[in-house]
């Protein structure tokens, strides 16, 4: 099934935040970034990224770069969002996805444009409240959010068909693997500093199939609440 919500139209975009700016970003992702899944490109083209960052940075919203969102966190580079989403849905659209690290809410919103149910966990309450407001503004009602330690996942809503982690740990948290359904896929950055790599894990019974998808740079996956 595809999501049933209707994204509320955004008419605030002008100049560097216009639909034309989004179209140019999508062409860069396709032609220079190698993103091939048209479903992902359509989601990026449709979703107003400038609404997920501070107004002072809105003119940079459709640059292919990460941007600060406060509390030492960033909104991921559009190519990274597109690549992780593409990797997550390559073998088919999962029905239920868990995201670790809501942040600005942009990655969760991209997922919600493709996937029936999105669950997202954020350890920083201030960021979570801002993300909720953005979802409401856009009319997205298929994302459930929780203020919690992302390393422990969302056990009472498990299992999930897919899990996407938007912060880097030294390895994959065992609790997250336990919440991944048989046949499910997990995409996450692994490593420290600039020695990080995006990995994809397919779970087949007791077997975990690992794939390396290339170098990335993410904020660290931290414990506790803030």
C-alpha positions as CSV (number, residue, x, y, z in Angstrom):
1,X,0.0,0.0,0.0
2,X,1.1,3.6,-0.5
3,X,0.6,6.4,2.0
4,X,-2.9,7.9,2.1
5,X,-2.1,11.4,3.5
6,X,-2.2,14.4,1.2
7,X,0.8,16.7,1.5
8,X,-0.5,20.1,2.2
9,X,0.6,22.5,-0.6
10,X,3.4,24.9,0.3
11,X,3.2,28.3,-1.4
12,X,6.0,30.0,0.6
13,X,8.8,29.1,-1.7
14,X,10.3,31.9,-3.7
15,X,13.6,32.3,-5.5
16,X,16.1,29.9,-3.9
17,X,13.3,28.0,-2.1
18,X,11.0,27.7,-5.2
19,X,9.9,24.5,-6.9
20,X,12.4,25.3,-9.6
21,X,15.2,25.1,-7.0
22,X,13.9,21.6,-6.0
23,X,13.8,20.5,-9.6
24,X,17.5,21.6,-10.0
25,X,18.4,19.6,-6.9
26,X,16.7,16.5,-8.2
27,X,18.6,16.8,-11.5
28,X,21.9,17.0,-9.6
29,X,21.0,13.9,-7.6
30,X,20.1,12.0,-10.7
31,X,22.9,13.2,-13.0
32,X,25.8,13.7,-10.6
33,X,24.7,11.7,-7.6
34,X,23.6,8.5,-9.4
35,X,20.2,8.3,-7.7
36,X,18.0,6.2,-10.0
37,X,14.8,5.4,-8.1
38,X,12.2,7.8,-9.5
39,X,10.0,7.3,-6.4
40,X,12.8,8.7,-4.2
41,X,13.5,11.6,-6.6
42,X,9.8,12.4,-6.7
43,X,9.7,12.6,-2.9
44,X,12.7,14.9,-2.9
45,X,11.1,17.1,-5.6
46,X,7.8,17.3,-3.8
47,X,8.9,17.9,-0.2
48,X,9.8,21.5,0.8
49,X,13.2,21.0,2.5
50,X,13.4,24.7,3.4
51,X,10.6,24.2,5.9
52,X,12.8,21.8,7.9
53,X,15.6,24.3,8.6
54,X,16.0,27.7,10.2
55,X,14.6,30.5,8.1
56,X,18.0,32.2,8.1
57,X,19.4,29.2,6.1
58,X,16.4,28.8,3.8
59,X,18.3,30.1,0.8
60,X,20.6,27.2,1.1
61,X,17.9,24.5,1.5
62,X,18.3,23.1,-2.0
63,X,22.1,22.9,-2.0
64,X,23.4,19.4,-1.8
65,X,24.9,19.8,1.6
66,X,24.2,19.1,5.3
67,X,23.1,22.2,7.3
68,X,23.0,22.9,11.1
69,X,19.6,22.5,12.9
70,X,20.8,23.3,16.4
71,X,21.9,21.3,19.5
72,X,25.0,20.1,17.5
73,X,22.8,18.3,15.0
74,X,22.4,18.6,11.2
75,X,19.9,18.0,8.5
76,X,21.5,15.4,6.2
77,X,22.8,16.2,2.8
78,X,20.0,15.5,0.2
79,X,22.1,13.0,-1.6
80,X,22.6,11.0,1.7
81,X,18.8,11.1,2.4
82,X,18.1,9.9,-1.2
83,X,20.8,7.2,-1.1
84,X,19.7,5.8,2.3
85,X,16.0,5.8,1.2
86,X,16.9,4.2,-2.1
87,X,18.9,1.5,-0.3
88,X,16.1,0.9,2.1
89,X,13.4,0.3,-0.5
90,X,15.5,-1.4,-3.3
91,X,14.0,-4.8,-2.8
92,X,10.4,-3.5,-2.2
93,X,8.5,-1.0,-0.2
94,X,8.4,-2.0,3.5
95,X,5.1,-1.4,5.3
96,X,6.5,-0.3,8.7
97,X,9.8,1.6,9.1
98,X,11.7,2.6,12.3
99,X,13.9,5.7,12.0
100,X,16.5,6.3,14.7
101,X,17.2,10.1,15.0
102,X,14.3,12.3,13.9
103,X,16.4,15.4,13.9
104,X,14.7,18.0,11.7
105,X,12.1,15.5,10.5
106,X,13.1,15.7,6.9
107,X,14.2,12.1,6.4
108,X,11.1,10.8,8.2
109,X,8.9,13.0,5.9
110,X,10.7,11.6,2.8
111,X,10.0,8.1,4.1
112,X,6.4,8.9,4.8
113,X,5.9,9.9,1.2
114,X,6.7,6.3,0.2
115,X,5.9,4.1,3.2
116,X,2.6,3.4,5.0
117,X,3.8,3.8,8.6
118,X,6.9,5.5,9.9
119,X,8.1,5.4,13.6
120,X,10.8,7.8,14.6
121,X,12.8,8.1,17.8
122,X,14.7,11.3,18.9
123,X,16.7,11.8,22.1
124,X,16.6,15.7,21.9
125,X,13.1,16.8,23.0
126,X,13.4,20.3,21.5
127,X,14.1,18.9,18.0
128,X,11.3,16.4,18.3
129,X,8.8,19.1,19.1
130,X,9.9,21.1,16.1
131,X,9.6,18.1,13.9
132,X,6.1,17.4,15.1
133,X,5.1,21.0,14.2
134,X,6.5,20.6,10.7
135,X,4.6,17.3,10.2
136,X,1.4,19.0,11.2
137,X,2.0,22.0,9.0
138,X,2.5,19.7,6.0
139,X,-0.5,17.5,6.8
140,X,1.7,14.4,7.4
141,X,-0.1,12.1,9.8
142,X,1.6,8.8,9.1
143,X,4.6,9.4,11.3
144,X,4.7,8.4,15.0
145,X,7.4,9.9,17.1
146,X,8.9,9.2,20.5
147,X,11.3,11.0,22.8
148,X,13.7,8.2,23.8
149,X,17.2,6.8,23.6
150,X,17.4,5.7,19.9
151,X,19.9,2.9,20.7
152,X,17.1,0.9,22.3
153,X,14.7,1.4,19.4
154,X,10.9,1.1,19.9
155,X,10.4,-2.4,21.2
156,X,6.6,-2.2,21.9
157,X,6.0,-1.4,18.2
158,X,8.4,-4.0,16.8
159,X,9.0,-5.9,14.6
160,X,9.8,-3.5,11.7
161,X,10.2,-4.3,8.1
162,X,13.0,-1.8,7.8
163,X,15.1,0.3,10.1
164,X,17.1,3.4,9.1
165,X,19.6,4.9,11.5
166,X,20.7,8.6,11.0
167,X,23.6,8.7,13.4
168,X,26.8,6.7,13.5
169,X,27.8,4.1,16.1
170,X,30.8,1.9,16.4
171,X,28.5,-1.0,15.4
172,X,24.9,-1.9,15.0
173,X,23.0,-1.9,18.2
174,X,21.8,-5.5,19.1
175,X,18.4,-4.1,20.2
176,X,17.8,-2.7,16.7
177,X,18.7,-6.0,15.1
178,X,16.3,-7.8,17.5
179,X,13.5,-5.4,16.4
180,X,14.1,-6.0,12.7
181,X,11.6,-8.5,11.1
182,X,12.7,-11.6,9.4
183,X,13.4,-10.6,5.8
184,X,13.8,-7.0,6.8
185,X,16.6,-4.5,6.0
186,X,18.6,-2.1,8.1
187,X,20.6,0.8,6.7
188,X,23.0,2.7,9.0
189,X,26.3,4.6,9.1
190,X,29.0,2.7,11.1
191,X,32.3,4.1,12.4
192,X,33.7,7.2,14.1
193,X,34.7,10.7,12.9
194,X,35.3,10.7,9.2
195,X,36.0,6.9,9.2
196,X,32.4,6.0,8.6
197,X,30.7,3.7,6.1
198,X,27.1,3.3,5.2
199,X,26.1,-0.4,5.6
200,X,23.0,-2.3,4.7
201,X,22.0,-5.5,6.5
202,X,19.4,-8.0,5.3
203,X,18.1,-10.3,8.0
204,X,17.2,-13.8,6.9
205,X,16.4,-15.9,10.0
206,X,19.6,-16.1,12.0
207,X,21.7,-14.9,9.1
208,X,22.7,-11.3,8.7
209,X,23.9,-10.3,5.2
210,X,26.1,-7.2,5.2
211,X,26.8,-4.8,2.3
212,X,29.0,-1.8,2.2
213,X,27.5,1.2,0.4
214,X,30.3,3.7,0.7
215,X,31.8,6.4,2.9
216,X,29.5,8.9,4.8
217,X,29.8,11.4,7.7
218,X,27.1,11.5,10.4
219,X,26.8,12.9,13.9
220,X,27.5,10.3,16.6
221,X,24.8,8.0,18.0
222,X,24.6,9.1,21.6
223,X,23.0,7.5,24.7
224,X,20.4,9.0,27.0
225,X,17.9,11.8,26.6
226,X,18.3,15.6,26.2
